């Protein structure tokens, strides 16, 4: 069951869902808009094929950069970003990260794979940002770039995997 804006607000007021920093205006009819922070990871050009394994580490093939004002993402470019907001969910609520349609219409994909947010998480969300359009796009820190859709779980669970304390 997807939580509507009123239900999201109730859960926040009860302390079941925590969002820091929190902007009540970011709550929509059935989602919460999240903003991009001022740090990104840009992929290095590597002249060899990368083996896809459980031990793969994106930090070895990317460079961490701070965005000072803006970042231009080129057509066909993939970068990693992170939300400014830290999301804490209870064991009976999970979420899904999606692009906002206004930016998708420009060719910007804000979370292209792995959109699932596990129940019981307490971290910022890493964003896989891809420019699928024909034009350069300018990213600005603090822009409400994606949305989190929340859903009640049947039963309860708590994520404790590799990205428990997720960082960029």
Secondary structure as UniProt FT lines:
FT   HELIX           5..14
FT   STRAND          18..20
FT   HELIX           24..26
FT   STRAND          32..43
FT   TURN            54..55
FT   HELIX           58..61
FT   STRAND          62..66
FT   STRAND          71..73
FT   TURN            75..76
FT   STRAND          78..88
FT   TURN            91..92
FT   STRAND          93..99
FT   HELIX           101..104
FT   TURN            105..107
FT   STRAND          108..109
FT   STRAND          116..117
FT   TURN            119..120
FT   STRAND          122..131
FT   STRAND          137..139
FT   TURN            141..142
FT   STRAND          144..152
FT   TURN            162..165
//
